[in-house]
Amino acid sequence: MDQKRFKCILFLLEHYELTVREKQFIEAVEKYFHENGKVTDQQESILQGIYKEKIWARKAFFSKSPVPKELPLKSRLDGTV
């Protein structure tokens, strides 16, 4: 992972509520990156996983899709079609 992509992912993660463990992991990866100029494949994979999880959660809980007024199953249960 190059520095530009790494910084981009960190910037995007700043906009999400992170758990204590996620924050600790990110801090450790930042330290490793500054010391070594790169991240390991495993660190990269975990960072991307955290980001994808946050994106998924945001889409799942804050989607703007309308809630149906009546569930389709209800019409089948009461005998109307």
N, CA, C and O of each residue as an XYZ file, in Angstrom:
324
protein
N       0.864     -1.167      0.000
C       0.000      0.000      0.000
C       0.908      1.227      0.000
O       1.826      1.338      0.813
N       0.641      2.119     -0.902
C       1.459      3.324     -0.947
C       0.953      4.356      0.074
O      -0.135      4.217      0.633
N       1.754      5.370      0.294
C       1.451      6.366      1.313
C       0.154      7.103      1.013
O      -0.618      7.387      1.929
N      -0.097      7.413     -0.246
C      -1.302      8.155     -0.606
C      -2.563      7.356     -0.259
O      -3.505      7.897      0.320
N      -2.576      6.081     -0.613
C      -3.737      5.231     -0.322
C      -3.904      5.046      1.187
O      -5.020      5.081      1.705
N      -2.788      4.850      1.881
C      -2.821      4.679      3.324
C      -3.437      5.904      3.997
O      -4.321      5.775      4.844
N      -2.977      7.064      3.625
C      -3.503      8.307      4.209
C      -4.980      8.506      3.860
O      -5.749      9.014      4.675
N      -5.367      8.109      2.666
C      -6.759      8.230      2.241
C      -7.664      7.362      3.118
O      -8.712      7.817      3.575
N      -7.256      6.115      3.350
C      -8.060      5.218      4.182
C      -8.144      5.755      5.608
O      -9.212      5.726      6.220
N      -7.028      6.242      6.138
C      -7.047      6.802      7.489
C      -7.967      8.015      7.564
O      -8.710      8.176      8.532
N      -7.917      8.859      6.554
C      -8.777     10.044      6.516
C     -10.246      9.640      6.504
O     -11.057     10.218      7.228
N     -10.586      8.657      5.689
C     -11.970      8.214      5.599
C     -12.438      7.562      6.900
O     -13.591      7.734      7.297
N     -11.566      6.828      7.556
C     -11.943      6.179      8.822
C     -12.163      7.181      9.947
O     -12.860      6.878     10.915
N     -11.582      8.362      9.834
C     -11.773      9.387     10.863
C     -13.230      9.822     10.965
O     -13.642     10.371     11.987
N     -14.007      9.584      9.925
C     -15.397     10.018      9.896
C     -16.358      8.989     10.492
O     -17.570      9.205     10.505
N     -15.827      7.888     10.979
C     -16.651      6.832     11.542
C     -16.317      6.632     13.009
O     -15.197      6.896     13.445
N     -17.292      6.165     13.760
C     -17.060      5.833     15.154
C     -16.327      4.496     15.198
O     -16.821      3.486     14.697
N     -15.165      4.505     15.793
C     -14.337      3.303     15.865
C     -14.355      2.735     17.277
O     -14.489      3.470     18.255
N     -14.219      1.425     17.366
C     -14.101      0.800     18.673
C     -12.707      1.088     19.227
O     -11.826      1.556     18.505
N     -12.521      0.807     20.499
C     -11.222      1.014     21.131
C     -10.164      0.153     20.434
O      -9.055      0.616     20.167
N     -10.515     -1.092     20.145
C      -9.555     -1.991     19.485
C      -9.202     -1.497     18.080
O      -8.046     -1.577     17.666
N     -10.191     -0.991     17.352
C      -9.912     -0.456     16.009
C      -8.987      0.748     16.098
O      -8.052      0.877     15.308
N      -9.247      1.634     17.062
C      -8.380      2.803     17.244
C      -6.949      2.383     17.586
O      -5.986      2.929     17.049
N      -6.826      1.407     18.486
C      -5.500      0.932     18.875
C      -4.771      0.312     17.684
O      -3.575      0.530     17.494
N      -5.507     -0.463     16.886
C      -4.900     -1.083     15.713
C      -4.419     -0.026     14.729
O      -3.305     -0.109     14.212
N      -5.256      0.955     14.478
C      -4.898      2.011     13.523
C      -3.675      2.790     14.012
O      -2.787      3.112     13.223
N      -3.632      3.089     15.304
C      -2.465      3.782     15.857
C      -1.196      2.947     15.681
O      -0.141      3.479     15.335
N      -1.302      1.647     15.918
C      -0.142      0.765     15.769
C       0.306      0.694     14.310
O       1.505      0.681     14.028
N      -0.647      0.648     13.390
C      -0.314      0.596     11.963
C       0.334      1.911     11.529
O       1.300      1.909     10.766
N      -0.197      3.025     12.013
C       0.410      4.329     11.691
C       1.872      4.375     12.168
O       2.758      4.827     11.443
N       2.100      3.908     13.378
C       3.461      3.900     13.917
C       4.364      3.014     13.057
O       5.481      3.401     12.714
N       3.873      1.827     12.713
C       4.644      0.904     11.878
C       4.945      1.533     10.518
O       6.054      1.418      9.996
N       3.941      2.195      9.959
C       4.108      2.825      8.645
C       5.175      3.917      8.690
O       6.007      4.014      7.788
N       5.150      4.729      9.731
C       6.137      5.815      9.842
C       7.547      5.284     10.070
O       8.527      5.886      9.630
N       7.640      4.151     10.762
C       8.957      3.568     11.016
C       9.515      2.813      9.811
O      10.723      2.823      9.573
N       8.633      2.158      9.050
C       9.075      1.274      7.974
C       8.723      1.756      6.572
O       9.214      1.202      5.589
N       7.885      2.773      6.469
C       7.517      3.303      5.159
C       6.550      2.435      4.377
O       6.315      2.675      3.193
N       5.992      1.432      5.027
C       5.030      0.545      4.367
C       4.202     -0.163      5.435
O       4.528     -0.114      6.621
N       3.145     -0.813      5.007
C       2.362     -1.665      5.893
C       2.427     -3.085      5.351
O       2.674     -3.299      4.164
N       2.205     -4.039      6.223
C       2.228     -5.433      5.778
C       0.929     -5.747      5.038
O      -0.051     -5.009      5.134
N       0.943     -6.842      4.306
C      -0.277     -7.267      3.604
C      -1.407     -7.528      4.586
O      -2.563     -7.211      4.307
N      -1.081     -8.099      5.721
C      -2.097     -8.390      6.726
C      -2.681     -7.094      7.298
O      -3.896     -6.984      7.463
N      -1.833     -6.124      7.599
C      -2.313     -4.837      8.101
C      -3.207     -4.158      7.072
O      -4.255     -3.608      7.412
N      -2.788     -4.200      5.825
C      -3.574     -3.601      4.750
C      -4.941     -4.268      4.657
O      -5.958     -3.587      4.530
N      -4.968     -5.567      4.717
C      -6.217     -6.312      4.626
C      -7.156     -5.963      5.774
O      -8.355     -5.785      5.564
N      -6.619     -5.867      6.979
C      -7.446     -5.534      8.143
C      -7.972     -4.109      8.049
O      -9.141     -3.860      8.342
N      -7.122     -3.174      7.644
C      -7.569     -1.780      7.473
C      -8.707     -1.686      6.466
O      -9.706     -1.010      6.710
N      -8.552     -2.362      5.342
C      -9.602     -2.335      4.328
C     -10.869     -3.006      4.844
O     -11.974     -2.572      4.522
N     -10.718     -4.060      5.643
C     -11.873     -4.731      6.225
C     -12.632     -3.823      7.182
O     -13.863     -3.795      7.174
N     -11.899     -3.080      8.006
C     -12.537     -2.134      8.922
C     -13.312     -1.095      8.126
O     -14.458     -0.781      8.449
N     -12.681     -0.563      7.085
C     -13.341      0.462      6.277
C     -14.599     -0.087      5.605
O     -15.647      0.559      5.626
N     -14.498     -1.273      5.012
C     -15.658     -1.871      4.342
C     -16.788     -2.138      5.324
O     -17.961     -1.972      4.989
N     -16.436     -2.551      6.532
C     -17.447     -2.797      7.558
C     -18.179     -1.512      7.921
O     -19.399     -1.512      8.082
N     -17.435     -0.420      8.049
C     -18.051      0.864      8.403
C     -18.958      1.351      7.273
O     -20.040      1.879      7.527
N     -18.520      1.175      6.032
C     -19.343      1.562      4.879
C     -20.621      0.741      4.857
O     -21.707      1.287      4.657
N     -20.502     -0.572      5.063
C     -21.662     -1.443      5.035
C     -22.646     -1.052      6.133
O     -23.849     -0.968      5.885
N     -22.145     -0.813      7.347
C     -23.010     -0.456      8.460
C     -23.736      0.848      8.179
O     -24.922      0.983      8.480
N     -23.034      1.795      7.611
C     -23.664      3.083      7.313
C     -24.774      2.919      6.283
O     -25.854      3.492      6.431
N     -24.509      2.136      5.240
C     -25.520      1.908      4.215
C     -26.704      1.132      4.772
O     -27.852      1.422      4.435
N     -26.436      0.151      5.618
C     -27.495     -0.698      6.160
C     -28.407      0.064      7.114
O     -29.620     -0.142      7.101
N     -27.851      0.924      7.926
C     -28.643      1.596      8.947
C     -29.124      2.987      8.557
O     -30.043      3.516      9.182
N     -28.537      3.572      7.564
C     -28.915      4.929      7.185
C     -29.360      5.036      5.743
O     -29.300      6.111      5.147
N     -29.807      3.922      5.180
C     -30.243      3.976      3.788
C     -31.514      4.809      3.699
O     -32.279      4.895      4.659
N     -31.728      5.410      2.563
C     -32.879      6.277      2.371
C     -33.992      5.580      1.611
O     -34.894      6.226      1.078
N     -33.922      4.251      1.563
C     -34.970      3.518      0.860
C     -36.252      3.587      1.685
O     -36.217      3.452      2.908
N     -37.366      3.795      1.022
C     -38.628      3.920      1.749
C     -39.028      2.591      2.376
O     -38.807      1.524      1.802
N     -39.613      2.672      3.548
C     -40.106      1.481      4.226
C     -41.492      1.175      3.666
O     -42.337      2.069      3.611
N     -41.747     -0.062      3.251
C     -43.056     -0.379      2.701
C     -44.145     -0.198      3.753
O     -43.949     -0.513      4.927
N     -45.294      0.312      3.318
C     -46.401      0.537      4.239
C     -47.002     -0.781      4.697
O     -47.476     -0.894      5.827
N     -46.981     -1.774      3.823
C     -47.538     -3.070      4.168
C     -46.608     -4.147      3.637
O     -46.148     -4.079      2.497
N     -46.340     -5.116      4.454
C     -45.483     -6.197      4.011
C     -46.252     -7.102      3.061
O     -47.434     -7.353      3.297
N     -45.637     -7.599      2.006
C     -46.324     -8.458      1.047
C     -46.895     -9.709      1.691
O     -47.926    -10.207      1.239
N     -46.261    -10.229      2.729
C     -46.697    -11.447      3.378
C     -48.067    -11.260      4.040
O     -48.842    -12.214      4.109
N     -48.379    -10.074      4.521
C     -49.634     -9.826      5.222
C     -50.837    -10.133      4.340
O     -51.806    -10.730      4.809
N     -50.794     -9.740      3.089
C     -51.935     -9.985      2.204
C     -52.148    -11.467      2.001
O     -53.287    -11.901      1.831
N     -51.088    -12.260      2.014
C     -51.241    -13.703      1.864
C     -51.788    -14.340      3.140
O     -52.502    -15.340      3.063
N     -51.478    -13.795      4.286
C     -51.920    -14.376      5.546
C     -53.394    -14.145      5.810
O     -54.078    -15.007      6.363
N     -53.889    -12.961      5.409
C     -55.303    -12.690      5.703
C     -56.218    -13.119      4.555
O     -57.419    -12.853      4.601
N     -55.686    -13.766      3.543
C     -56.480    -14.320      2.460
C     -56.712    -13.399      1.276
O     -57.253    -13.840      0.261
N     -56.319    -12.132      1.370
C     -56.471    -11.242      0.239
C     -55.240    -11.300     -0.621
O     -54.132    -11.505     -0.124
N     -55.429    -11.122     -1.906
C     -54.285    -11.180     -2.815
C     -54.216     -9.916     -3.630
O     -53.320     -9.765     -4.460
